[in-house]
Every structure is written in C-alpha cells, then in structure tokens.
Amino acid sequence: MTQRSGRRILLCSDYVPPSDGGVEQVVQKLAAHLVDEGFEVGIFTLDDGSREFDLQSRPEISFYTSSAIDLTDIIGLQSMFSVPALAKFRRVIQEFQPDVVHAHNRFFYTSVLAALHSLYSDYKLVTTLHLGDIGMISGVGGAAAKTFEQTISRFVISQSDQVIGVSAAAESIAQSLGAKQTAVVRNSVDVEDFSPTPTNEKSLLYIGRLVRNNGIQDLLTALPGILDAHPDAVVHIVGSGPLEEDVREFIESNGISDSVTIHGYVEDISEMYNRASVFCRPSYSEGLPLTMLESMASGVPPVVTGIAGVPEVVEDNKTGVLLNPGEPKAIEQNINDLFNCPKRRERLSKTARKYVSENLTWEQRTKRVMNVYDLVSGNE
C-alpha cells in the first residue's frame, strides 16, 4: 500500500475563493480532500488586497500569499502579475519543502513561478490544464493569450513532470505544447452539496466571470426574446468581472431589469441552483466547466456550448443541450423550448444528475490526483 501520510503538496493558483472562478473552487476542494487523505497541504496564491481568503481560516492548511496586481480589467482575461512573488515563492519552497508542487492553469503567474523554481529545486511539478482551445477568444486578450501559450505556457508544460487535463480536449492541448506525461482527471462535484431541488418556476441561471470568453454577451443578446416569450421568467446572473458595467447597462437599456438580478459573488452557490430550472453558460473556451457539473448534480439542465471537454460529459438532449459558440438566437430558442416543456426539463434533470453521481464525484477525482502524485514520486 502506498504511504501518503506526511507527503507535502503545495497547490499554486493565482486566485482562490472568494474569487468566483471554477479553478479556484477546484483548488479549494482539492486542498480539503488531500488533508482528509493524510497529506500535508500548502497553498500559494496572489493577493491584490481586495479580499480575505476563505482558506485562511483553515489551520490545517499552510497558506501563503504575495502581493500582486490584477490585470483582468485591462486585458479581459483572468490575469495577475507580481514582482515580489519571485522571492516570496522561493522562501515558501524553502519553508514548506514540498514533495510535489501542483500548479493550476497554464496562464497563471503562479504556474510560471512553479516551473521556474523547478529548475533548481528537487520537487516534482504537476500542472493541471483547466482550459481547452483558446482559438475563439478574440481581441487584445485573445492575442495576448495565444502569444503567452506558445511561449511561456509551453515552458511551463515542458517543465512539468506530469500534466493533468480536466478533459481529453485539454489533454490534447498539453500534448501539443510538449507535455512529457499526461493524464485526464475530470472536474468533479460534491454530490451531497449539490442535489436536486425541483422548481416549477421559469428561472434561468448564469454563473461565471463576466468576461467575453464565458459568452455572457451572447446570453444577454438572447434575454429580450426569452423574456418576451416568457414574461413570468426570472434570470439570475452570478459573477463579477470587467464586463459588469456593460451587463448592467444592457439590462437597463433593454427594460428587463425587473426580471434580471445580478448577484456578484455568492458564498453558498448551491442556493442559486436550488432557484433555477435552466442553467446557461455559452462559453467560447473551456476545459470542463465546474459550474456546468454543479448544475447537472443539482438537476438543473445545462444549455452550454459544445466546446473542449463539454461534449465528453454532456450528451445533447440527454444530459443537457449543446450549442455552437456565438449564436444568441440558438440560446433563445433552446431556453424557450425548455421553459415550454417541463417534462423535457425533468428528463434532462434526472439523466444529468445520474451521470455526475456515477462518474464525477470528488472522491473519485481525489484518488485519481493522488495516483498522479504517486506516479511522479516513484511510489506507484
């Protein structure tokens, strides 16, 4: 039997909760589950001074931060930068002495730090790719991301002893960037935290950063037609980001503010799924969105774009509805159809919940991640 007790794992992420992205939630959940499995766990993250971190209240987890500047509002994609973190990360490595450093997201600054320090440190480096193909991301952010991917991300991947993809599509990206060893470990859900609470209300839910990459602009375009067809419907938008002011202006100028609520960050996100009858996230680039899995576990049919790892989990008209990116009219038509057909919603709800419960629990995911740690440490 593999001896894991006392093994030291340092998780690295530019953001952790209360930041509202899916990567952050995955890192926090993984930390808690690894502690339960007997690992000694540390987290290194960046701090722009705007929040207090949830994990700071967990004494069993060693928590480290470095001051940073958040560039998200400038380039439109999640991004941090920190000069002090260069020295701080080295001190953390010396203090915590990890056996494995586990970086998250090929675009995060902390992943770059983990790869750089692996050049002269003896820890094993594991990197998880949470994002698939970025080809459809446009504008300044898209151009910057593509340049970063072919240079710095390629370095991070090549330095990693093992790369985890949250989907086969993400694994393929890792291989194209020169990964030595790869594995697929899909995102997961605590199925006890997210369980069905049926509602007859016509309630549409979006959860995610308010950035173009997540397709919020396409959902907004679809909303007037949805609310014209279903004036009794309500819409909940959960998240924040550089497009928040644009989102508010659109809602106000189209006269739909009585039907649409913007919630910002919500501490107990399961309550939002309990209110919803349909979930929509029409992204342009994903790995395997955690919010989609949470909606499925909650019995809320997902209407999502069939990109990256999404079709590996969502079977069209069986466990959800698949769309092409950038088609607001299709969003409108499919959500209207689900609002019109409660029996279809109920059927999708049951099959979605069943799939997640059988295939994507956190217990399963933690075991698969531990197997990766065993592999890179030579303990398999």
C-alpha positions in Angstrom: 0.0 0.0 0.0 1.3 3.4 -0.9 2.4 5.5 2.1 0.9 9.0 1.7 0.8 10.3 5.2 3.1 13.3 5.7 3.7 13.8 2.0 3.8 17.5 1.3 1.8 19.0 -1.6 1.9 22.7 -2.5 -1.0 23.9 -4.6 -0.5 27.0 -6.6 -3.2 29.3 -8.1 -3.3 33.0 -8.8 -6.8 33.1 -7.3 -8.7 31.2 -4.6 -12.1 31.8 -3.1 -13.8 34.1 -2.6 -12.8 34.7 -6.2 -15.6 33.2 -8.2 -13.9 31.2 -10.9 -14.1 27.4 -11.3 -10.3 26.9 -11.0 -10.4 28.5 -7.6 -13.2 26.2 -6.4 -11.3 23.1 -7.6 -8.1 24.1 -5.8 -10.0 24.7 -2.6 -11.9 21.4 -2.8 -8.7 19.5 -3.7 -6.9 21.0 -0.7 -9.6 19.9 1.7 -9.8 16.4 0.3 -6.0 15.9 0.3 -5.9 16.9 4.0 -8.5 14.3 4.7 -6.3 11.7 2.9 -3.4 12.5 5.2 -1.3 14.8 3.1 0.3 18.0 4.4 -1.1 20.7 2.2 0.1 24.2 1.4 -1.4 26.8 -0.9 0.4 29.7 -2.6 -1.7 32.4 -4.1 -1.6 36.1 -5.1 -3.3 38.9 -3.2 -4.3 42.2 -4.8 -5.6 43.5 -1.4 -9.3 43.3 -2.3 -10.4 40.2 -0.4 -9.9 37.9 2.6 -9.4 34.3 1.6 -11.6 31.5 2.8 -8.7 29.2 3.4 -7.0 31.5 5.8 -9.4 30.1 8.4 -8.2 26.5 7.9 -5.2 26.0 10.3 -4.5 22.5 8.9 -3.6 24.1 5.6 -0.4 26.2 5.3 -1.5 29.4 3.5 1.0 31.7 1.7 0.3 34.9 -0.3 2.3 37.5 -2.2 1.1 41.0 -3.1 0.1 41.3 -6.8 -1.6 43.5 -9.4 -4.8 42.1 -11.0 -4.7 42.8 -14.8 -8.1 41.2 -15.6 -9.9 44.6 -16.2 -7.1 45.6 -18.6 -6.9 42.5 -20.8 -10.3 41.0 -20.3 -9.0 37.6 -19.1 -8.1 36.5 -15.5 -4.5 37.6 -15.0 -2.2 38.5 -12.1 1.3 39.9 -12.0 3.7 40.2 -9.1 7.4 41.1 -8.8 7.5 40.3 -5.0 6.2 36.8 -5.7 9.5 35.8 -7.3 11.3 36.0 -4.0 8.3 35.0 -1.8 7.8 31.8 -3.7 11.4 30.8 -3.2 11.0 31.4 0.6 7.8 29.3 0.6 9.6 26.4 -1.1 12.4 26.6 1.5 10.0 26.7 4.4 7.3 24.2 3.3 9.7 21.9 1.4 7.1 20.3 -0.8 7.4 16.9 -2.4 5.1 17.9 -5.2 4.1 21.4 -6.4 0.8 21.3 -8.2 0.2 24.3 -10.4 -3.2 25.2 -11.9 -3.9 26.8 -15.2 -1.2 27.2 -17.9 -1.8 31.0 -18.0 -1.4 31.7 -14.3 1.6 33.6 -12.9 2.0 31.1 -10.1 2.3 28.3 -12.6 5.2 30.2 -14.2 6.8 30.6 -10.7 6.4 26.9 -10.1 8.1 26.0 -13.4 10.9 28.5 -12.9 11.8 27.3 -9.4 11.6 23.6 -10.5 14.8 24.3 -12.5 16.9 24.3 -9.3 14.6 22.6 -6.8 14.0 18.9 -6.2 10.2 18.9 -6.0 8.1 17.2 -8.7 5.9 19.5 -10.8 2.4 18.7 -11.7 0.3 21.1 -13.8 -3.4 21.0 -14.4 -4.8 22.4 -17.6 -8.3 23.8 -16.9 -8.8 25.4 -20.3 -9.0 23.9 -23.8 -8.5 25.5 -27.1 -8.3 29.3 -26.9 -8.7 29.9 -30.7 -12.1 31.6 -30.4 -11.0 34.2 -27.9 -10.9 37.5 -29.7 -9.5 41.0 -29.1 -6.4 42.0 -27.1 -6.9 39.3 -24.5 -7.1 36.6 -27.1 -4.0 37.8 -28.9 -2.1 38.0 -25.6 -3.2 34.6 -24.6 -2.2 33.0 -27.8 1.3 34.6 -27.6 1.6 33.6 -24.0 0.5 30.0 -24.8 3.2 29.4 -27.4 6.0 30.8 -25.3 5.6 30.9 -21.5 2.9 28.2 -21.3 4.9 25.9 -23.5 7.8 26.3 -21.0 5.5 25.6 -18.0 4.2 22.4 -19.7 7.7 21.2 -20.8 9.0 21.6 -17.2 6.1 19.6 -15.7 6.7 16.0 -14.7 3.1 15.3 -15.3 0.3 17.3 -16.9 -3.4 16.7 -16.0 -6.1 17.7 -18.4 -9.6 18.2 -17.0 -10.8 16.7 -20.3 -9.4 14.8 -23.2 -9.5 18.1 -25.2 -7.4 19.8 -22.5 -5.0 16.8 -22.5 -4.6 17.2 -26.3 -3.6 20.8 -25.8 -1.0 19.7 -23.2 0.4 17.2 -25.7 0.6 19.8 -28.4 2.6 22.1 -26.1 5.2 19.4 -25.4 4.0 17.6 -22.2 6.2 14.6 -21.2 3.4 12.7 -19.4 -0.3 13.4 -19.4 -3.5 12.1 -17.8 -7.2 13.0 -17.8 -8.7 13.8 -14.4 -12.1 15.4 -15.0 -13.5 18.1 -12.7 -15.9 16.8 -10.1 -18.7 17.8 -7.7 -19.6 17.0 -4.1 -23.0 15.4 -5.0 -24.2 15.9 -1.4 -23.6 19.6 -1.6 -25.4 19.9 -4.9 -28.6 17.9 -5.1 -31.9 18.4 -6.9 -34.5 20.8 -5.6 -37.2 20.8 -8.2 -39.0 24.0 -9.0 -41.8 24.9 -11.4 -40.6 28.5 -11.7 -39.1 29.6 -15.1 -35.7 30.6 -13.7 -32.6 30.9 -15.8 -29.2 30.9 -14.1 -25.7 32.0 -15.3 -22.7 31.6 -13.1 -19.2 32.7 -14.1 -16.8 35.6 -14.6 -18.3 38.4 -16.6 -15.8 38.2 -19.5 -16.3 37.7 -23.2 -14.7 34.3 -23.0 -17.7 33.0 -21.0 -20.2 34.2 -23.6 -22.2 36.5 -21.2 -22.6 38.9 -24.2 -24.4 36.2 -26.2 -26.7 35.3 -23.3 -27.6 39.0 -22.9 -28.5 39.3 -26.5 -30.9 36.3 -26.1 -32.6 37.6 -23.0 -35.1 40.1 -24.5 -36.5 37.3 -26.7 -36.7 34.9 -23.8 -38.5 37.4 -21.6 -40.9 38.4 -24.4 -41.9 34.8 -24.8 -41.9 34.2 -21.0 -42.7 37.4 -19.1 -43.1 35.4 -15.9 -39.5 34.1 -16.2 -36.6 35.4 -14.0 -32.9 35.5 -14.7 -30.1 35.2 -12.1 -26.5 36.3 -13.1 -23.9 35.3 -10.6 -20.4 36.7 -11.0 -18.3 39.8 -11.5 -15.6 40.9 -13.9 -14.6 43.6 -16.5 -18.0 43.4 -18.3 -20.1 44.0 -15.3 -20.9 47.6 -16.1 -21.7 46.7 -19.7 -24.0 43.9 -18.4 -25.8 46.4 -16.2 -26.2 49.0 -18.9 -27.6 46.3 -21.3 -30.2 45.2 -18.8 -31.3 48.7 -18.0 -31.4 49.9 -21.6 -33.5 46.9 -22.7 -36.0 47.4 -20.0 -35.5 44.0 -18.4 -34.2 45.0 -15.0 -37.3 43.8 -13.3 -36.7 40.3 -14.5 -32.9 40.1 -14.2 -30.8 40.1 -11.0 -27.0 40.4 -10.8 -25.7 38.8 -7.6 -22.0 39.2 -7.8 -20.1 36.7 -5.5 -22.4 34.3 -3.7 -20.9 32.3 -0.8 -23.2 29.4 -0.9 -23.7 28.8 -4.6 -25.8 25.7 -4.1 -28.7 28.1 -3.2 -28.6 29.6 -6.6 -29.0 26.2 -8.3 -31.9 25.5 -6.0 -33.7 28.5 -7.5 -33.0 27.6 -11.1 -34.8 25.5 -13.7 -32.3 26.0 -16.5 -28.6 26.8 -16.5 -26.8 28.5 -19.3 -23.1 29.3 -19.9 -22.4 29.8 -23.7 -18.6 29.9 -23.5 -16.0 30.3 -26.2 -13.3 28.5 -24.4 -13.4 26.0 -21.5 -11.7 22.9 -20.2 -14.6 21.3 -18.3 -16.6 24.0 -16.5 -17.3 23.3 -12.9 -20.5 25.3 -12.9 -21.9 23.0 -15.6 -21.2 20.0 -13.5 -22.7 21.6 -10.4 -25.9 22.4 -12.4 -26.1 18.8 -13.5 -25.6 17.5 -10.0 -28.3 19.9 -8.9 -30.7 18.6 -11.5 -30.7 21.8 -13.5 -30.4 21.1 -17.2 -27.4 22.9 -18.8 -27.6 24.8 -22.0 -23.9 25.1 -23.0 -21.6 25.4 -26.0 -20.2 22.1 -27.2 -16.5 23.1 -26.9 -13.4 21.4 -25.4 -14.4 18.8 -22.8 -18.1 19.7 -22.6 -19.2 17.1 -25.2 -17.3 14.5 -23.2 -19.9 14.9 -20.4 -23.0 16.5 -22.0 -24.8 14.3 -24.5 -27.1 16.6 -26.5 -30.8 16.2 -25.5 -29.9 13.5 -22.9 -27.9 15.2 -20.2 -28.2 18.7 -21.5 -28.3 20.9 -24.6 -25.3 21.6 -26.8 -25.0 24.8 -28.9 -22.4 26.3 -31.2 -20.5 29.3 -29.7 -21.6 32.8 -30.8 -25.2 32.0 -31.6 -27.5 34.0 -29.4 -30.6 33.0 -31.4 -30.0 29.4 -30.6 -29.6 30.2 -26.9 -33.0 32.0 -27.1 -34.7 29.1 -28.9 -33.4 26.3 -26.7 -34.2 28.1 -23.4 -37.7 29.0 -24.6 -38.2 25.4 -25.6 -37.1 24.2 -22.1 -39.4 26.7 -20.4 -42.2 25.5 -22.6 -41.7 21.8 -21.9 -41.4 20.9 -18.1 -41.4 17.2 -19.0 -38.3 17.6 -21.1 -36.6 19.6 -18.3 -37.4 16.8 -15.9 -36.0 14.1 -18.2 -32.8 16.0 -18.7 -32.6 16.8 -15.0 -32.7 13.1 -14.0 -30.1 11.9 -16.5 -27.7 14.8 -15.8 -27.8 14.1 -12.1 -27.3 10.3 -12.6 -24.3 10.8 -14.9 -22.5 13.1 -12.4 -23.3 10.9 -9.4 -21.9 7.8 -11.1 -18.8 9.3 -12.8 -17.7 12.7 -11.4 -17.6 12.7 -7.6 -14.8 14.3 -5.6 -13.9 11.0 -4.0 -13.1 9.6 -7.5 -11.2 12.8 -8.5 -9.1 12.9 -5.4 -8.0 9.3 -5.9 -7.0 10.0 -9.5 -5.0 13.0 -8.5 -3.3 11.0 -5.7 -2.4 8.4 -8.3 -0.6 11.1 -10.3 1.3 12.2 -7.3 2.4 8.6 -6.7 3.5 8.3 -10.3 5.7 11.3 -10.3 7.1 10.5 -6.9 8.0 6.9 -7.9 5.7 5.4 -5.4 3.2 3.7 -7.7 
